[in-house]
Amino acid sequence: MSIDVSASETIAAISTPAGRGGIGIVRLSGSEALQIAEQLVSLRGPLEHARARLADVLDPERPEDSSRIDEALVTWFAAPNSYTAEDLVEIAAHGSPIVLNLLLRQALALGARLAEPGEFTHRAFLSGRIDLTQAEAVRDLIEAQTLTQARLAASQMGGALSARVMPAKHELLELIALLEAGIDFAEDDLAVAPESEIARRIAAIRPPLTTLQATFAHGRIFHDGLTLAIVGRPNAGKSSVFNALVERDRAIVTAIPGTTRDTVTERIALGGIPLELVDTAGLREAADEAERLGIVRSREALADAAIVLIVIDASEMGPATKLHDEERRLIESVQGRAALIALNKCDLVSGVSNPAVHDSLDGTELPVLATSAVTGQGISELREAILKLATGGAAAEPGMLTSFRHHQSITQAIEGLDDAANAVASGIPHEMVLLDLYRTLWALDSLTGQTTPDDILNLIFSTFCIGK
């Protein structure tokens, strides 16, 4: 739905999550926010910018005796020194849905309009208080599931991504101005930089953008997380390893092979990365229809997972460490993928400790760790190995690309630079070179929002919660 932002409109919404809580906030923004707020409550003192004031929420059905149904704190932020750069009022009452809905209904009756999802942040963007990457970071912070995600969102809210782009954009603008001047004043014989200088300046703009582009490979992992499938033969201890990683008894564990008939999933945070663990049914010839369906889902989870953990029962292997055919086929099927092997139940085998030796499993190149879900041996090392597979050892950094939209904008900017460089090398007139440079500029502007089409803006802000 399109958001119609007008300076004459005042919007209102409940800005805290639905349900009961200690505090609930009704937020208003617009030219009449202050006047409407003063009619919603009985203030105990005059409002001042950025200062909270006590107020009474009165019973609208008993106005004659000024009956109070709640006590609230009211804070007014005067334009342009507010989140939206408009007059903005926040009424913090107790988190009773009855009281909050009462305040909201009264605000609408007094002339406010119910805010669309993300409209407060949309107004902050349109007023120039924040750019588009900062606006998207607001949503990312609200949706953060790990502390690392929150840190990345906070750095982006502070303009970290924009700050990484601005030096390249400034150099690009200087080059565009140089070429434009050469075209505008060509008949005046104005000196223009030689082709070699133009090519050098184009080449100098590219490296910081390619460095930024490369951060997406890890940035999307920190932002979106990964799926890890735990697979193996029945009774290898997959569910026990799953529970050890989750740190609670999430999956049923018995000594009977084939206990797990369906996939069981749980989301954890590992090194700041949201990781969805999938416990699967043991892979073997199915004994009945239910188990057969469970094995089909196991193979689907194996195919879809970003990381595969193969669990092998070390107590069944004996001194020869001989693999079962199903285990051998599993290992062969994940060659070239992010995968590792857990030699589980190592507490039942003498001489097996961490780290397990790679040569002991028929020369497989996959990382092999000895674990015991019962004693906890090797579980911390297993976590570290999974994290290393997920990130390649890279850490989160401020201003890294975390969304496909950001990556697409930077990619388009680099393509524009490459086309411009090729045009210069081919002796193409500067007017045509400028088209490619402007294409690069528009791509960088779309990242921060200067040239982003309205339909894309509306799509972005529609993913926000109402009240933000």
Residue, then its C-alpha position, 0 to 999 in steps of 0.5 A: m500500500s502506498i504511503d501518502v505523506s503530507a505535512s498537513e496530516t497527523i498520524a497516530a499508532i500504538s508503537t509497542p507490541a500487541g498484548r499486555g505489558g508494563i508500558g504501552i506507547v501511543r505515538l503521534s506525528g504531524s502538525e497537529a500532534l501537540q494539540i491532539a495530545e493535549q486533548l487526550v490527557s489531563l497534563r499536570g504541567p505544560l509540555e516542553h521539548a524533550r521533557a516528560r510530563l505526568a498526565d492523567v488519562l481520563d474516562p471519556e464516559r465520565p467527563e463531568d467528574s474527571s475520573r482517571i483510568d490511568e496515569a501516563l508520561v507524555t513527551w513532546f519533541a518539537a519539529p524539526n528536532s524529532y525522529t520524523a522532523e515533525d512535531l512528535v508526541e509519545i504517550a507512555a501509559h500502562g500497557s493495557p490494550i483497553v487504555l491504549n486503544l482508547l487513546l488511539r480511538q480518541a486521537l483518530a476522532l480528533g483528526a489524526r489518521l492511523a499510521e501505515p506500517g513504517e510511516f514514522t520512519h518513512r517520514a524521517f527518511l523523506s525529511g532527510r533525517i536519515d537515508l534509506t540504508q539507515a531506515e532499513a537498519v531500523r527494521d533490522l534492529i527491531e528484527a535482530q535475533t542475535l547481539t551481532q545482528a543488533r550491532l550491525a544494525a546499530s552501526q548502519m543506523g549510524g550511517a556506517l554503510s553510507a560512510r563507506v560509499m561516500p568517498a567513492k561517490h565524491e570522486l565520481l562526482e568530481l570526475i563527472a564535473l570534469l567531463e561535463a565542463g570539458i563538454d560545455f566549454a569545448e569550443d573555448d579550448l578548455a583543458v580537459a584531462p588526458e584519456s590516461e588520467i580519466a582512466r586512472r580516476i575511474a580505476a581509483i573509484r573501483p577498489p573500495l566498491t569491490t571491497l564493499q561488494a565482497t562483504f556481502a558473502h558474509g554479511r548476508i550470513f550474519h543477517d539471514g543466518l544458515t541452516l545446518a542439517i544433522v544426518g546419519r544412520p539410525n541410532a548414531g546419536k543425531s538427536s543427542v548431538f542436536n540436543a547438546l547444540v541446542e543445550r536442552d532436550r528438544a528432540i526425543v532420544t531413546a536406544i531404539p533405532g529410528t526414534t526420529r520419524d520427522t525433521v525437528t528444527e530449532r534456531i540457535a545463535l552461534g557466534g552471532i549467526p542465527l543457525e537453524l538446526v535440523d535433526t533428521a530421521g536416520l538414513r536406512e531402508a525404511a521399515d514402514e511408511a511413516e519412517r519412509l516419509g521421514i527419510v524422504r524429508s531427511r534427504e530434502a533437508l540434506a539437499d537444502a542445508a547450507i551446512v551438513l553435519i554427518v554423525i557417525d557412531a564411533s562405538e560401531m566402527g571398531p578398531a578398523t574404523k570401517l564406514h557403513d555403505e550408507e555413511r560412505r554414500l553420505i560423505e560422497s554426496v556432500q563433497g564440495r559442500a560445507a560439511l563436517i563429521a562428528l564421531n559420536k559416542c567417543d566415550l564408549v571407545s578407548g583411544v578416541s579423543n579430540p581432534a580425531v584423525h582425518d586419516s582414520l576415515d578412509g582418507t576423507e577430506l571433511p573435518v572430523l571431530a570426536t564427540s560425546a553428547v552424553t559427556g559433552q566431550g568435543i561439543s565446544e570444538l564442534r561449535e567452533a568448527i561449525l562457526k568456521l565453516a559458516t563464516g570462513g573465519a571472517a568477523a562482522e564489520p561495520g558497514m558490510l552489505t547485508s541485503f540483496r538490494h544493497h549488493q545489487s546497487i553496488t554491483q550495478a555501480i561497478e558495472g557502470l564503472d567497467d563500461a566507462a573504463n572500456a569506453v575510454a579505452s576504446g576512444i568513445p566520446h566523453e558524452m557516452v562515457l558520462l552515460d556510464l558514469y551517471r549510471t554508476l551515480w544513480a546506482l549509488d544514489s539508489l543505495t541511500g535513497q536519493t533516486t529510489p523509485d516510489d514503488i521500491l520505497n513503499l515496498i521497503f517501508s511496508t515491511f516495518c511494523i505499525g508504529k515505527 
